[in-house]
Amino acid sequence: MKPETGIATKRHKRHKRLLVNFVPFCGQFPSALLCLALILANEHAWGQKAAKELVLPSSNMTVTTRLDRTAVWPGDQFHYLIIVEYPSDYEFVLDNLTKETVNMDPFQVIDVGKNLIVQKNSGRKLFVDMTLANFATGQTSTQIPQFTLYYFRKSDRSAVADQAAAESLSVPGPVIGIRSTLPSEPEDIRDAVTLNSWNHNRWIFAAVAGICGVILLVGLGREAVLFVRRMKARKGPDRHKSMEAVRARWVSGIPSEFTDSKSCSSFYDHSSQSLKEYMGYYLDTSTMGLTPEEMRDEMQRLGAKPDLTQKVAKVLEVCERLRYARDGMPADTDVARSIAHDMQEILKAAR
């Protein structure tokens, strides 16, 4: 056998002395002797260490809880903030922190926000902000349920994330006050209200309001009748029918051949007058006395299409220039046919 160490030898001798002192009392104290014998039965048991207790994952990990209200009424929403300061050796699981997965019964979870901040000393600070709603009554205060956060040690997570052992950090909830005017088990949620008779003086205001309403309705009806009469009085011939008549008259006035200056002059004059009359119906304004420049400005002011505006001004300028030429107007077949073609496009586009 191996020789015992000095500390073990002294301990063994001390145990033997205790056993010798307790032998005379064996008859009177059998229970004490039995306990002492069981303790001294295994000499190696005294050299074993006690079991290690469960401690926090890190001595510098701190948890702080805060409430933005000290008391709430039924239907009120409040913020419950959890702040965890921990070293960089740990990593918290944040994917499961949603309003669908977090249960804080009897409070309703409205929203869950999380924010992780890396500090200058390489530490971490985790903020979990829960928006809760209270619907409890019949009590003066209640404790917010315990909330559990899960984390991994980075040494374990670096191997295989699926096989790393998850650890939990339980955060006890603080106490919040509950305020309500309803009792715990009300028989009827409605208060008894005594109906009072209507004051006779108040009937005067009701009568005046009714008379004013009748006068207002009569006035609105009269104005509506006058408006309809004015619209009927201002109503003239249908402008679409007038435009069709101008188009048909211009088509019938086109000569078969542009061989002489007289037929060309008559065609230019007929086209200019028909175009101004047609555009007057199209724009719903008077355009008979307008020059080509004035026609262009008026069409731009009324919001006509740019290509249509330019084409109308071009036709009027050519017609006016050829009609009032000093040396007479030659019979130019190409110009006359170009005017006829542009007029057809204008009458087709402006409908």
C-alpha positions as CSV (number, residue, x, y, z in Angstrom):
1,M,0.0,0.0,0.0
2,K,1.1,3.6,-0.6
3,P,2.2,5.6,2.5
4,E,-0.3,8.2,3.6
5,T,0.5,11.9,3.5
6,G,1.0,13.9,6.7
7,I,-2.4,15.6,6.5
8,A,-4.2,12.3,5.9
9,T,-2.3,10.6,8.8
10,K,-3.2,13.4,11.3
11,R,-6.8,13.3,10.2
12,H,-6.9,9.5,10.6
13,K,-5.4,9.6,14.1
14,R,-8.0,12.3,15.1
15,H,-10.8,10.2,13.9
16,K,-9.5,7.2,16.0
17,R,-9.4,9.3,19.1
18,L,-13.0,10.4,18.7
19,L,-14.0,6.8,18.2
20,V,-12.2,5.7,21.4
21,N,-13.9,8.5,23.5
22,F,-17.3,7.5,22.2
23,V,-17.0,3.7,23.0
24,P,-17.9,3.9,26.7
25,F,-21.2,5.5,25.8
26,C,-22.2,2.9,23.2
27,G,-24.8,1.3,25.5
28,Q,-26.4,4.6,26.4
29,F,-26.2,6.3,23.0
30,P,-26.5,3.8,20.2
31,S,-27.8,6.3,17.7
32,A,-24.8,8.6,18.1
33,L,-22.4,5.8,17.8
34,L,-24.1,4.5,14.6
35,C,-23.9,7.9,13.0
36,L,-20.3,8.4,13.9
37,A,-19.4,4.9,12.6
38,L,-21.1,5.6,9.3
39,I,-19.2,8.9,8.9
40,L,-15.9,7.2,9.7
41,A,-16.6,4.1,7.6
42,N,-15.1,5.5,4.4
43,E,-11.9,7.4,5.1
44,H,-11.7,8.6,1.5
45,A,-15.0,10.5,1.7
46,W,-13.5,13.3,3.7
47,G,-11.0,14.1,1.0
48,Q,-13.7,14.6,-1.7
49,K,-14.8,18.2,-2.8
50,A,-18.4,19.4,-2.5
51,A,-20.5,19.5,-5.7
52,K,-20.2,22.8,-7.7
53,E,-23.2,25.1,-7.5
54,L,-24.8,26.6,-10.7
55,V,-23.7,30.2,-11.1
56,L,-24.2,32.9,-13.7
57,P,-22.4,32.4,-17.0
58,S,-20.2,35.4,-16.2
59,S,-19.6,37.5,-13.1
60,N,-19.9,40.7,-15.1
61,M,-23.2,39.9,-16.7
62,T,-25.9,42.2,-15.4
63,V,-29.6,42.4,-16.1
64,T,-31.7,45.6,-15.6
65,T,-35.5,46.0,-16.2
66,R,-37.3,49.2,-16.6
67,L,-40.9,50.3,-17.0
68,D,-42.1,53.6,-18.6
69,R,-45.1,53.6,-16.3
70,T,-45.7,52.7,-12.7
71,A,-49.4,51.9,-13.1
72,V,-51.7,51.3,-16.1
73,W,-55.5,51.3,-16.8
74,P,-57.3,48.7,-18.8
75,G,-56.5,49.1,-22.5
76,D,-53.3,51.1,-21.8
77,Q,-50.0,50.2,-23.6
78,F,-46.7,50.4,-21.8
79,H,-43.0,49.6,-22.5
80,Y,-41.1,46.9,-20.7
81,L,-37.4,47.2,-21.3
82,I,-34.8,44.5,-20.5
83,I,-31.1,45.5,-20.6
84,V,-28.4,42.8,-20.5
85,E,-24.7,43.7,-20.3
86,Y,-22.4,40.7,-21.0
87,P,-18.9,40.0,-22.3
88,S,-18.1,39.1,-25.9
89,D,-17.7,35.4,-25.0
90,Y,-21.5,34.8,-25.3
91,E,-24.1,35.2,-28.1
92,F,-27.8,35.6,-27.5
93,V,-30.4,34.0,-29.7
94,L,-32.6,36.9,-31.1
95,D,-34.5,35.2,-34.0
96,N,-37.3,33.9,-31.7
97,L,-38.0,37.3,-30.2
98,T,-41.2,38.3,-32.1
99,K,-44.6,39.2,-30.9
100,E,-46.0,35.9,-32.3
101,T,-43.6,33.8,-30.2
102,V,-43.3,35.8,-27.0
103,N,-46.0,35.0,-24.4
104,M,-46.5,37.5,-21.5
105,D,-49.9,36.4,-20.4
106,P,-52.0,38.1,-18.9
107,F,-50.5,41.0,-20.9
108,Q,-51.0,41.2,-24.6
109,V,-47.8,41.5,-26.7
110,I,-48.2,44.4,-29.1
111,D,-44.6,44.6,-30.4
112,V,-41.1,43.3,-29.6
113,G,-38.0,45.2,-30.5
114,K,-34.4,44.2,-30.0
115,N,-31.1,46.1,-30.4
116,L,-27.6,44.9,-29.8
117,I,-24.8,47.5,-29.2
118,V,-21.1,46.7,-29.2
119,Q,-19.3,48.8,-26.6
120,K,-15.8,50.2,-26.6
121,N,-14.5,47.6,-24.2
122,S,-15.6,44.9,-26.6
123,G,-18.6,44.1,-24.3
124,R,-22.1,43.8,-25.5
125,K,-25.3,45.5,-24.4
126,L,-28.7,43.9,-25.5
127,F,-31.9,45.9,-25.4
128,V,-35.2,44.1,-25.6
129,D,-38.1,46.5,-25.7
130,M,-41.6,44.9,-25.4
131,T,-44.8,46.9,-25.9
132,L,-47.5,45.3,-23.7
133,A,-51.2,46.0,-23.3
134,N,-53.1,45.6,-20.1
135,F,-56.7,44.4,-19.9
136,A,-56.7,43.1,-16.2
137,T,-59.1,44.5,-13.6
138,G,-60.1,43.8,-10.0
139,Q,-56.5,44.0,-8.6
140,T,-54.2,46.7,-7.4
141,S,-51.0,45.3,-8.9
142,T,-49.5,42.4,-10.8
143,Q,-46.1,41.0,-11.6
144,I,-44.9,40.9,-15.2
145,P,-44.2,37.2,-16.1
146,Q,-40.7,35.8,-16.1
147,F,-38.9,36.3,-19.4
148,T,-36.3,33.8,-20.7
149,L,-33.4,34.6,-23.0
150,Y,-31.3,31.9,-24.6
151,Y,-27.6,32.2,-25.4
152,F,-24.6,30.2,-26.7
153,R,-21.1,30.1,-25.6
154,K,-19.0,31.1,-28.6
155,S,-16.6,28.2,-28.0
156,D,-19.5,25.8,-28.4
157,R,-21.2,27.6,-31.2
158,S,-18.0,27.7,-33.2
159,A,-18.0,23.9,-33.6
160,V,-21.5,23.1,-34.8
161,A,-24.3,25.5,-34.2
162,D,-27.0,22.9,-34.3
163,Q,-25.3,20.7,-31.7
164,A,-24.2,23.6,-29.4
165,A,-25.9,23.4,-26.0
166,A,-28.2,26.4,-25.4
167,E,-28.3,28.0,-22.0
168,S,-31.0,30.2,-20.6
169,L,-31.1,33.4,-18.6
170,S,-34.4,33.9,-16.7
171,V,-35.3,37.5,-16.1
172,P,-37.9,38.0,-13.3
173,G,-40.5,40.6,-14.1
174,P,-41.1,43.8,-12.0
175,V,-44.4,44.6,-10.4
176,I,-46.7,47.2,-12.1
177,G,-49.8,48.8,-10.6
178,I,-53.3,48.2,-12.0
179,R,-55.9,50.9,-11.9
180,S,-59.6,50.4,-12.7
181,T,-62.9,51.8,-11.6
182,L,-64.6,48.5,-12.1
183,P,-64.9,46.0,-9.3
184,S,-63.4,42.5,-9.6
185,E,-66.8,40.8,-10.5
186,P,-69.3,43.5,-11.5
187,E,-72.9,42.5,-11.8
188,D,-73.6,45.1,-14.5
189,I,-71.0,47.2,-16.3
190,R,-73.5,50.0,-16.7
191,D,-74.1,52.5,-14.0
192,A,-77.6,53.3,-12.9
193,V,-78.6,56.6,-14.3
194,T,-81.7,58.5,-13.3
195,L,-83.6,59.9,-16.3
196,N,-84.5,63.6,-15.8
197,S,-87.4,65.2,-17.6
198,W,-86.6,67.5,-20.5
199,N,-86.5,71.1,-19.5
200,H,-89.3,73.1,-21.1
201,N,-87.0,76.0,-22.0
202,R,-84.9,73.7,-24.1
203,W,-87.9,73.1,-26.5
204,I,-87.3,76.7,-27.7
205,F,-83.9,75.9,-29.1
206,A,-85.2,72.8,-30.8
207,A,-88.0,74.7,-32.5
208,V,-85.7,77.5,-33.7
209,A,-83.3,74.8,-35.1
210,G,-86.2,73.1,-36.9
211,I,-87.4,76.4,-38.5
212,C,-83.8,77.3,-39.6
213,G,-83.5,73.8,-41.2
214,V,-86.7,74.3,-43.2
215,I,-85.6,77.8,-44.4
216,L,-82.3,76.4,-45.5
217,L,-84.0,73.6,-47.5
218,V,-86.3,76.0,-49.2
219,G,-83.4,78.3,-50.1
220,L,-81.4,75.4,-51.5
221,G,-84.4,74.2,-53.6
222,R,-85.0,77.7,-55.0
223,E,-81.3,78.1,-56.0
224,A,-81.4,74.7,-57.7
225,V,-84.5,75.7,-59.7
226,L,-82.8,79.0,-60.8
227,F,-79.6,77.2,-61.8
228,V,-81.5,74.7,-64.0
229,R,-83.4,77.6,-65.7
230,R,-80.2,79.5,-66.4
231,M,-78.6,76.4,-67.9
232,K,-81.6,75.9,-70.1
233,A,-81.5,79.6,-71.2
234,R,-77.8,79.4,-72.0
235,K,-78.1,76.2,-73.9
236,G,-77.6,76.8,-77.6
237,P,-77.2,74.4,-80.6
238,D,-75.2,71.3,-80.1
239,R,-71.5,72.2,-80.9
240,H,-70.8,68.7,-82.2
241,K,-73.5,69.0,-84.8
242,S,-72.3,72.5,-85.7
243,M,-68.7,71.1,-86.2
244,E,-70.1,68.4,-88.5
245,A,-72.0,71.0,-90.5
246,V,-68.8,73.1,-90.9
247,R,-66.8,70.0,-91.9
248,A,-69.4,69.0,-94.5
249,R,-69.6,72.6,-95.9
250,W,-65.8,72.8,-96.2
251,V,-65.6,69.5,-98.0
252,S,-68.2,70.5,-100.5
253,G,-66.3,73.8,-101.2
254,I,-63.1,72.1,-102.4
255,P,-62.6,72.7,-106.1
256,S,-61.9,69.7,-108.4
257,E,-58.8,71.3,-109.8
258,F,-56.4,74.0,-108.6
259,T,-55.6,75.3,-112.1
260,D,-56.3,79.0,-111.8
261,S,-55.6,81.7,-109.3
262,K,-59.3,82.5,-108.8
263,S,-60.2,79.0,-107.6
264,C,-57.1,78.9,-105.4
265,S,-58.0,82.3,-103.8
266,S,-61.6,81.2,-103.2
267,F,-60.3,77.9,-101.7
268,Y,-57.9,79.8,-99.3
269,D,-60.6,82.2,-98.2
270,H,-63.1,79.3,-97.7
271,S,-60.6,77.2,-95.7
272,S,-59.6,80.2,-93.5
273,Q,-63.1,81.0,-92.5
274,S,-64.2,77.4,-92.0
275,L,-61.1,76.7,-89.9
276,K,-61.8,79.6,-87.6
277,E,-65.4,78.7,-87.2
278,Y,-64.6,75.1,-86.6
279,M,-62.0,75.9,-83.9
280,G,-64.4,78.3,-82.3
281,Y,-66.8,75.3,-81.7
282,Y,-64.0,73.1,-80.7
283,L,-62.5,75.5,-78.1
284,D,-66.0,76.8,-77.1
285,T,-64.9,80.4,-77.6
286,S,-65.1,83.1,-80.3
287,T,-62.2,82.8,-82.8
288,M,-63.5,84.5,-86.0
289,G,-61.5,87.7,-85.6
290,L,-58.3,86.2,-84.5
291,T,-55.0,86.4,-86.4
292,P,-52.8,83.3,-86.7
293,E,-50.6,84.4,-83.8
294,E,-53.6,85.2,-81.7
295,M,-55.1,81.8,-82.6
296,R,-51.9,80.1,-81.5
297,D,-51.9,81.9,-78.1
298,E,-55.5,81.2,-77.5
299,M,-55.1,77.5,-78.2
300,Q,-52.1,77.3,-75.9
301,R,-54.0,79.1,-73.2
302,L,-56.9,76.7,-73.4
303,G,-54.6,73.6,-73.3
304,A,-55.0,72.4,-76.9
305,K,-52.5,69.8,-78.2
306,P,-49.2,71.3,-79.3
307,D,-49.2,69.6,-82.7
308,L,-52.8,70.6,-83.4
309,T,-52.0,74.2,-82.4
310,Q,-49.0,74.4,-84.7
311,K,-50.9,72.9,-87.6
312,V,-53.8,75.3,-87.3
313,A,-51.5,78.3,-87.0
314,K,-49.6,77.2,-90.1
315,V,-52.7,76.8,-92.2
316,L,-54.0,80.2,-91.2
317,E,-50.6,81.9,-91.9
318,V,-50.4,80.4,-95.4
319,C,-54.0,81.3,-96.2
320,E,-53.6,84.9,-94.9
321,R,-50.3,85.4,-96.7
322,L,-51.6,84.1,-100.1
323,R,-54.9,86.0,-99.8
324,Y,-53.3,89.4,-99.2
325,A,-50.2,89.1,-101.4
326,R,-49.3,92.4,-103.2
327,D,-48.3,90.9,-106.5
328,G,-51.3,88.7,-106.7
329,M,-51.7,85.0,-105.9
330,P,-50.3,82.5,-108.4
331,A,-52.0,79.2,-109.0
332,D,-49.8,76.8,-107.0
333,T,-51.3,73.4,-107.1
334,D,-48.9,71.9,-104.6
335,V,-49.6,74.6,-102.0
336,A,-53.3,74.2,-102.4
337,R,-53.2,70.4,-102.0
338,S,-51.0,70.8,-99.0
339,I,-53.5,73.1,-97.4
340,A,-56.3,70.7,-98.2
341,H,-54.4,67.8,-96.7
342,D,-53.6,69.8,-93.5
343,M,-57.3,70.8,-93.2
344,Q,-58.4,67.2,-93.4
345,E,-56.0,66.2,-90.6
346,I,-57.2,69.1,-88.4
347,L,-60.9,68.3,-88.9
348,K,-60.1,64.7,-88.2
349,A,-58.1,65.3,-85.0
350,A,-60.3,68.1,-83.5
351,R,-63.5,66.3,-82.8
